[in-house]
Structures are given as C-alpha cells and as structure tokens.
Amino acid sequence: MRKFLGITLIVLGLLVLGLYFGFGFLMQKTTDTAFLEELTPEDLQANNELEIINNYESVSNVSVIDAYIKLNEVSTEYVIGQIVIPDANINVPISRGTNESNLLLGATTMRSDQKMGEGHYPLAGHNISRKKVLFHGADTLEDGTDIYITDKVDVYHYKVIDRIQIKDTDFSWLDNSVADKYGKPTMCILTCTLPYRAGVRVIVLATLEDVSPYEGGIKIVN
C-alpha cells in the first residue's frame, strides 16, 4: 500500500511539473508575434470592424488546467495590432474584444468604439507568474515606463503615469471620458495582481507622448 501511494505521489508530482513547464512553453508559442509580419495594415483594419461581444468576467486569474483546455480555441482572426513594453519584456498582439480566447493570445480591447491614439484606449491582459509570457509584471510598471501600440500604420508612444488598484466591479476606467481628465489621449492596462488577489484589479494608466509612422516596425526610444 505504501509503495503504491509513493508511486502515485511521484506520478502526480511529475504530472504537475509537466503541466507547469508545458503551460509556459505552450503559452509562449501562442504569444509568438511572428505571425504579425504576415498581416497587412488592411488585414488589421478589417479585423477591427468585426462584431464582438465583451465578456469582462473573463478578466480573471487563469489556471494551468483552464489554459490547456482552451488553448485550442485561440484564434488570430480578431488581431488588430500589437503592444510592446520593452522594460517588462512584453510584446503581444492586441485582439478586438475581451474574452477567454483572445486573452490567451495577448491584450484585448474593452470597448467596441475605441481607437488608438484617440480618447481613452483601455486594454485587458492576463498577468501570470511565467516571465515573458502575456502581461507578466504589468501590475508593477513604474511611472515613466514606455508603452508602444501599433496598427501597422502608426506607432503610438505612451508613458505610464500611475498605477491604481480597483475593485473588479469598477468599470469607470474604461470610459472614453478618462482622457478628458488629463487633457490628452490616454490608455490603460487592466490586469490582476501577483500574487493573485480575488476582487482586486490593477489599472496601469498612461498618456500619449507622440505618434510616428510605422515604417517597418516599432522604433524603441532609449
């Protein structure tokens, strides 16, 4: 009996380790932005006109098992751009619409009418414990951190100005009027804390610094 129990525990331990490291590998695979090279600005614009249904309840902690189950649902058909945060090693697609599938691919828009570089541009993203995967570390971005988003026509350069903890039922930070408070276009990233705290979200707020032509890629400001 003890021998059987010991073997069972070893098997379970190996399974957990396999899931953990396999999860990281698969998540890195799904967030590989190489496919963006094949998408034209016209492709991204067409995707940005697709009908969507936002499911804000999907902005929650993602488990290893949940991710495995839903990875086969991940699709690039709603990709409308890219977000890059060099200081945090974040480089993921932006998809139109917040739902479980899109969140496993990268960042997601939270309003159907939002436009890059205009008004307020809210994005959601999973903050998980694996480095360089999705929005790991987004909840600790410091003021002055550079954020770049692009639709492959222009590059919009924002700088972080604040981090705010909110209740997960507070959607006031998604409203386009947020930009009016700062007198310039704004964006934010809505994500969870690490370690995960139920009922709490973090808003990383940034203001627009400048806009430049895409011309083959994002030019990082040193």
Buried (B, 14 or more C-beta within 10 A) or exposed (E): EEEEEEEEEEEEEEEEEEBEEEBBEBBEEBBEBEEBEEBEBEBBBEBBEEEBEBBBEBBBBBEBEEBBEBBEEBEBEBBBBBBBBBEBEBBBBBBBBBBBBBBBBBBBBBBEEBBBBEBBBBBBBBBBEBEBBBBBBBBBBEEEBBBBBBBBBBBBBBBBBEBEEBEBEEEEBBEBEBBEEBEEBBBBBBBBBBEEEEEEBBBBBBBBBEEBEBEEEBEEEE
